Amino acid sequence: DRGEDRHLVLQAMAEVHLLRKDPAAALELYNRLVAERGDSPKLWNERGVAAHQQGKYDEAAADYRHALELDPRYALASNNLGVALYHAGDRDGSIEAFRGALAANPGFVKARLNLALLLAKARRAQLALEAYRQVLMTESEQPIAWNGIGLVLADLRKFEDARNAFARAIQAHPDFAEAHYNMSFALSNMGDFDGALRETKRA
């Protein structure tokens, strides 16, 4: 109404819809935006996020791939592609997408945590531990990484080491409910049932 750049205002409106978890309204705006400026990888990535929020994983993956065609080193789009492929059931493709994000931006902690989590779910323990430890090389008190290490070690039945990892996660983030919950299982497996109950209550 006051003459601001129409395209920028529409983009801001679409982003607000995404933040408010209103993907249908966001998608409607992104469709108009990419029709006008289809050469923007950022717009295609954000359109993918809107489709992703609606559970349209294949459509979201196609949008992320379009963003990557426009900018092959767009690490955020590659990370988002990994998440979409995982939700669509393509675990191998997801791992490759996360690795692509890290090739474009080795310091992208979120992508490395996603990769580590996926490797852990695939029971590739040593690769998962390595990925989590790479996170800790740059963020030594990263609670999600310590919690992830604890889960992998617990899966390997190394409960004392797992307990220590969960303790590091809790030290870094005292109200990390998941780490307290996981700690309770480690303590229970070590025979410390009082400690396990305490951690369950804290969780």
Sine and cosine of phi, psi and omega as CSV:
sin_phi,cos_phi,sin_psi,cos_psi,sin_omega,cos_omega
0.00,0.00,-0.52,0.85,-0.09,-1.00
-0.97,-0.24,0.18,0.98,0.13,-0.99
1.00,0.00,0.22,0.97,0.09,-1.00
-0.92,0.40,0.32,-0.95,0.02,-1.00
-0.84,0.54,0.91,-0.42,-0.11,-0.99
-0.85,0.52,-0.69,0.72,-0.07,-1.00
-0.89,0.45,-0.69,0.72,0.00,-1.00
-0.91,0.41,-0.61,0.79,0.00,-1.00
-0.92,0.38,-0.68,0.74,0.04,-1.00
-0.88,0.47,-0.64,0.77,0.02,-1.00
-0.90,0.43,-0.67,0.74,0.03,-1.00
-0.90,0.45,-0.66,0.75,0.03,-1.00
-0.88,0.47,-0.69,0.73,0.00,-1.00
-0.89,0.46,-0.66,0.76,0.00,-1.00
-0.91,0.42,-0.60,0.80,0.05,-1.00
-0.90,0.43,-0.66,0.75,0.05,-1.00
-0.87,0.49,-0.63,0.77,0.04,-1.00
-0.89,0.46,-0.71,0.70,-0.02,-1.00
-0.90,0.43,-0.52,0.86,0.01,-1.00
-1.00,0.07,0.09,1.00,-0.01,-1.00
0.85,0.53,0.70,0.71,0.08,-1.00
-0.88,-0.48,0.96,0.29,-0.14,-0.99
-0.92,0.40,-0.50,0.86,-0.01,-1.00
-0.89,0.46,-0.71,0.70,0.02,-1.00
-0.92,0.40,-0.63,0.78,0.02,-1.00
-0.90,0.44,-0.70,0.72,-0.05,-1.00
-0.89,0.46,-0.62,0.78,0.03,-1.00
-0.87,0.50,-0.68,0.74,0.02,-1.00
-0.95,0.32,-0.65,0.76,-0.01,-1.00
-0.91,0.42,-0.54,0.84,0.06,-1.00
-0.88,0.48,-0.65,0.76,0.05,-1.00
-0.92,0.39,-0.65,0.76,-0.06,-1.00
-0.92,0.38,-0.71,0.71,-0.02,-1.00
-0.96,0.30,-0.40,0.92,0.08,-1.00
-0.92,0.40,-0.53,0.85,-0.01,-1.00
-1.00,0.04,-0.63,0.78,-0.06,-1.00
-0.71,-0.71,0.96,0.28,-0.04,-1.00
-0.97,0.26,0.00,1.00,-0.02,-1.00
-0.99,-0.12,0.21,0.98,-0.03,-1.00
-0.99,-0.15,0.94,-0.35,0.04,-1.00
-0.89,0.46,-0.54,0.84,0.01,-1.00
-0.88,0.48,-0.69,0.73,-0.01,-1.00
-0.91,0.41,-0.65,0.76,0.02,-1.00
-0.92,0.40,-0.62,0.78,0.05,-1.00
-0.89,0.46,-0.70,0.71,-0.03,-1.00
-0.95,0.33,-0.55,0.84,0.11,-0.99
-0.89,0.46,-0.62,0.78,0.06,-1.00
-0.88,0.48,-0.64,0.77,0.03,-1.00
-0.88,0.48,-0.66,0.75,0.01,-1.00
-0.89,0.45,-0.71,0.71,0.04,-1.00
-0.90,0.44,-0.62,0.78,0.01,-1.00
-0.87,0.49,-0.70,0.72,0.00,-1.00
-0.89,0.46,-0.41,0.91,0.03,-1.00
-1.00,0.06,-0.02,1.00,-0.03,-1.00
0.99,0.14,0.21,0.98,0.02,-1.00
-1.00,-0.02,0.97,0.24,-0.18,-0.98
-0.93,0.37,-0.62,0.78,0.01,-1.00
-0.92,0.39,-0.66,0.75,0.03,-1.00
-0.91,0.41,-0.66,0.75,0.03,-1.00
-0.88,0.47,-0.71,0.70,0.00,-1.00
-0.87,0.49,-0.64,0.77,0.02,-1.00
-0.89,0.45,-0.64,0.77,0.02,-1.00
-0.92,0.39,-0.67,0.74,0.02,-1.00
-0.89,0.45,-0.65,0.76,0.03,-1.00
-0.90,0.43,-0.62,0.79,0.05,-1.00
-0.88,0.47,-0.68,0.74,0.05,-1.00
-0.86,0.50,-0.65,0.76,-0.02,-1.00
-0.95,0.30,-0.49,0.87,0.11,-0.99
-0.90,0.44,-0.60,0.80,0.01,-1.00
-0.97,0.23,-0.54,0.84,0.01,-1.00
-0.57,-0.82,1.00,-0.02,-0.08,-1.00
-0.86,0.50,-0.29,0.96,-0.03,-1.00
-0.96,-0.27,0.41,0.91,0.01,-1.00
-0.99,0.13,1.00,-0.02,-0.15,-0.99
-0.89,0.46,-0.62,0.78,-0.03,-1.00
-0.89,0.45,-0.67,0.75,0.02,-1.00
-0.91,0.42,-0.61,0.79,0.02,-1.00
-0.92,0.40,-0.65,0.76,0.07,-1.00
-0.89,0.46,-0.71,0.70,0.00,-1.00
-0.90,0.45,-0.60,0.80,0.06,-1.00
-0.87,0.49,-0.66,0.75,0.03,-1.00
-0.86,0.51,-0.68,0.74,0.01,-1.00
-0.92,0.40,-0.69,0.73,0.00,-1.00
-0.89,0.45,-0.68,0.73,0.00,-1.00
-0.91,0.42,-0.60,0.80,0.05,-1.00
-0.89,0.46,-0.71,0.70,0.01,-1.00
-0.91,0.42,-0.47,0.89,0.02,-1.00
-0.99,0.11,-0.07,1.00,0.05,-1.00
1.00,-0.09,0.12,0.99,0.00,-1.00
-0.99,-0.16,0.99,0.13,-0.10,-1.00
-0.92,0.39,-0.68,0.73,-0.01,-1.00
-0.90,0.44,-0.68,0.73,0.04,-1.00
-0.90,0.44,-0.58,0.82,0.03,-1.00
-0.89,0.45,-0.72,0.69,0.02,-1.00
-0.86,0.52,-0.69,0.72,0.00,-1.00
-0.90,0.44,-0.61,0.79,0.01,-1.00
-0.91,0.41,-0.67,0.74,0.04,-1.00
-0.90,0.44,-0.64,0.77,0.05,-1.00
-0.90,0.43,-0.57,0.82,0.07,-1.00
-0.90,0.43,-0.64,0.76,0.04,-1.00
-0.88,0.47,-0.65,0.76,-0.02,-1.00
-0.96,0.28,-0.50,0.86,0.08,-1.00
-0.91,0.42,-0.60,0.80,0.02,-1.00
-0.97,0.25,-0.56,0.83,-0.04,-1.00
-0.55,-0.83,1.00,0.00,-0.06,-1.00
-0.87,0.50,-0.35,0.94,-0.01,-1.00
-1.00,-0.04,0.19,0.98,-0.05,-1.00
-0.98,0.19,1.00,-0.02,-0.13,-0.99
-0.88,0.47,-0.67,0.74,-0.05,-1.00
-0.86,0.50,-0.67,0.74,0.01,-1.00
-0.91,0.41,-0.62,0.79,0.00,-1.00
-0.93,0.36,-0.61,0.80,0.08,-1.00
-0.91,0.42,-0.64,0.77,0.05,-1.00
-0.89,0.46,-0.69,0.72,0.02,-1.00
-0.89,0.46,-0.71,0.70,-0.01,-1.00
-0.88,0.48,-0.69,0.73,0.01,-1.00
-0.88,0.47,-0.68,0.74,-0.01,-1.00
-0.92,0.40,-0.65,0.76,0.04,-1.00
-0.90,0.43,-0.62,0.78,0.03,-1.00
-0.91,0.42,-0.67,0.74,0.02,-1.00
-0.90,0.43,-0.49,0.87,0.02,-1.00
-1.00,0.10,0.10,1.00,0.01,-1.00
0.89,0.46,0.54,0.84,0.07,-1.00
-0.98,-0.22,0.96,0.28,-0.24,-0.97
-0.86,0.51,-0.76,0.65,-0.08,-1.00
-0.91,0.42,-0.63,0.77,0.04,-1.00
-0.92,0.40,-0.61,0.79,0.03,-1.00
-0.90,0.43,-0.72,0.70,0.02,-1.00
-0.87,0.49,-0.66,0.76,0.00,-1.00
-0.89,0.46,-0.68,0.74,0.00,-1.00
-0.90,0.43,-0.69,0.72,0.03,-1.00
-0.89,0.45,-0.66,0.75,-0.02,-1.00
-0.93,0.38,-0.49,0.87,0.08,-1.00
-0.92,0.39,-0.57,0.82,0.09,-1.00
-0.89,0.47,-0.70,0.72,-0.06,-1.00
-0.93,0.37,-0.34,0.94,0.06,-1.00
-0.91,0.41,-0.49,0.87,0.01,-1.00
-0.97,-0.24,-0.48,0.88,0.03,-1.00
-0.75,-0.66,1.00,0.05,-0.17,-0.98
-0.90,0.43,-0.33,0.94,-0.01,-1.00
-0.93,-0.38,0.46,0.89,-0.04,-1.00
-0.93,0.36,0.95,-0.31,-0.14,-0.99
-0.90,0.43,-0.58,0.81,-0.01,-1.00
-0.91,0.42,-0.60,0.80,0.02,-1.00
-0.92,0.39,-0.69,0.72,0.02,-1.00
-0.90,0.44,-0.65,0.76,0.04,-1.00
-0.89,0.46,-0.66,0.75,0.02,-1.00
-0.89,0.45,-0.68,0.74,0.06,-1.00
-0.87,0.49,-0.68,0.73,0.03,-1.00
-0.86,0.51,-0.67,0.75,0.00,-1.00
-0.90,0.43,-0.67,0.75,0.02,-1.00
-0.91,0.42,-0.69,0.72,0.00,-1.00
-0.91,0.41,-0.62,0.79,0.05,-1.00
-0.90,0.43,-0.62,0.78,0.03,-1.00
-0.90,0.43,-0.50,0.87,0.06,-1.00
-1.00,0.09,0.05,1.00,0.00,-1.00
0.90,0.43,0.49,0.87,0.12,-0.99
-0.99,-0.16,0.97,0.26,-0.22,-0.97
-0.95,0.33,-0.56,0.83,0.03,-1.00
-0.91,0.41,-0.70,0.71,0.03,-1.00
-0.90,0.43,-0.62,0.78,0.03,-1.00
-0.89,0.46,-0.70,0.71,0.03,-1.00
-0.84,0.55,-0.69,0.73,-0.01,-1.00
-0.90,0.44,-0.62,0.78,0.01,-1.00
-0.92,0.38,-0.68,0.73,0.04,-1.00
-0.89,0.45,-0.59,0.81,0.04,-1.00
-0.89,0.47,-0.62,0.78,0.04,-1.00
-0.91,0.41,-0.63,0.78,0.04,-1.00
-0.89,0.46,-0.68,0.74,-0.02,-1.00
-0.94,0.34,-0.59,0.81,0.05,-1.00
-0.88,0.47,-0.64,0.77,-0.01,-1.00
-0.97,0.25,-0.51,0.86,-0.06,-1.00
-0.58,-0.81,1.00,0.07,-0.13,-0.99
-0.84,0.55,-0.44,0.90,-0.02,-1.00
-0.98,-0.18,0.41,0.91,-0.01,-1.00
-0.98,0.20,1.00,-0.05,-0.13,-0.99
-0.85,0.52,-0.67,0.74,-0.05,-1.00
-0.89,0.46,-0.64,0.77,0.01,-1.00
-0.91,0.41,-0.64,0.76,0.07,-1.00
-0.88,0.47,-0.67,0.74,-0.01,-1.00
-0.89,0.45,-0.71,0.71,0.01,-1.00
-0.91,0.40,-0.60,0.80,0.05,-1.00
-0.86,0.51,-0.61,0.80,-0.02,-1.00
-0.88,0.48,-0.62,0.79,0.02,-1.00
-0.94,0.35,-0.63,0.77,0.04,-1.00
-0.89,0.46,-0.72,0.70,0.00,-1.00
-0.90,0.43,-0.64,0.77,0.03,-1.00
-0.87,0.50,-0.67,0.74,0.02,-1.00
-0.93,0.37,-0.33,0.94,0.05,-1.00
-1.00,-0.05,-0.01,1.00,0.03,-1.00
1.00,0.00,0.06,1.00,0.01,-1.00
-1.00,-0.06,0.99,0.15,-0.11,-0.99
-0.97,0.25,-0.53,0.85,0.07,-1.00
-0.90,0.43,-0.70,0.72,0.03,-1.00
-0.89,0.45,-0.62,0.78,0.02,-1.00
-0.89,0.45,-0.68,0.73,0.01,-1.00
-0.90,0.44,-0.66,0.75,0.02,-1.00
-0.86,0.50,-0.71,0.70,-0.03,-1.00
-0.93,0.37,-0.57,0.82,0.04,-1.00
-0.90,0.44,-0.69,0.73,0.02,-1.00
-0.90,0.44,-0.65,0.76,0.01,-1.00
-0.90,0.44,-0.64,0.77,0.02,-1.00
-0.89,0.46,0.00,0.00,0.00,0.00
